[in-house]
Amino acid sequence: MLHARYNDSMMLKKVLNIIVCPVPNCRKPLTLAADESSLQCTGCGRIYPVEEGIPVLLTEKARLPQA
């Protein structure tokens, strides 16, 4: 199980180099949360969940940061 989580983590970090925020007027890079459970947009601030090592980049699944 630990090995699979390590592989998920490595893959997620590699994918961060190519994925951007899916919001049409944003398209800024995403950063990985320390616990690797979410990605946050560096532009609009939306927070996208990571489920089983897979980023869920659907705007309807994103949450806005706390004000």
C-alpha positions in Angstrom: 0.0 0.0 0.0 2.8 2.4 0.9 4.5 1.7 -2.5 1.3 2.5 -4.4 0.8 5.8 -2.4 4.5 6.7 -3.2 3.9 6.1 -6.9 0.6 8.1 -6.9 2.5 11.0 -5.2 5.4 10.9 -7.8 2.9 10.8 -10.7 0.9 13.7 -9.3 4.0 15.8 -8.9 5.0 15.1 -12.5 1.5 16.0 -13.8 1.7 19.3 -12.0 4.1 20.5 -14.7 1.5 20.2 -17.4 -1.9 20.8 -15.9 -3.5 24.2 -15.3 -6.7 25.5 -13.8 -9.6 24.5 -16.0 -11.5 27.8 -15.6 -11.4 29.4 -19.1 -10.4 32.9 -17.9 -7.8 31.6 -15.5 -5.6 28.8 -16.8 -2.9 29.4 -14.1 -0.7 26.7 -12.6 -1.8 24.5 -9.7 0.1 23.7 -6.5 -0.1 20.6 -4.4 -1.3 20.8 -0.8 1.1 19.5 1.8 -1.1 16.5 2.5 -1.6 15.8 -1.2 -5.4 15.8 -0.9 -6.0 18.8 -3.1 -4.6 21.1 -5.8 -5.0 24.9 -5.5 -4.9 27.3 -8.4 -2.3 30.1 -8.1 -4.6 32.5 -10.0 -8.2 32.2 -8.9 -7.6 30.2 -5.7 -10.0 27.4 -6.4 -9.2 24.1 -4.6 -9.6 20.9 -6.6 -9.8 17.5 -4.8 -7.4 14.6 -5.4 -9.2 11.3 -5.2 -7.1 8.1 -5.1 -4.1 10.0 -6.6 -6.2 11.5 -9.5 -6.8 15.2 -9.7 -10.5 16.0 -10.2 -10.4 19.2 -12.3 -14.1 19.8 -12.6 -15.1 23.3 -11.7 -18.3 22.0 -10.0 -16.1 19.9 -7.7 -13.8 22.8 -6.8 -14.3 24.9 -3.7 -13.4 28.5 -3.2 -10.8 29.4 -0.6 -12.0 30.7 2.8 -12.1 34.5 2.9 
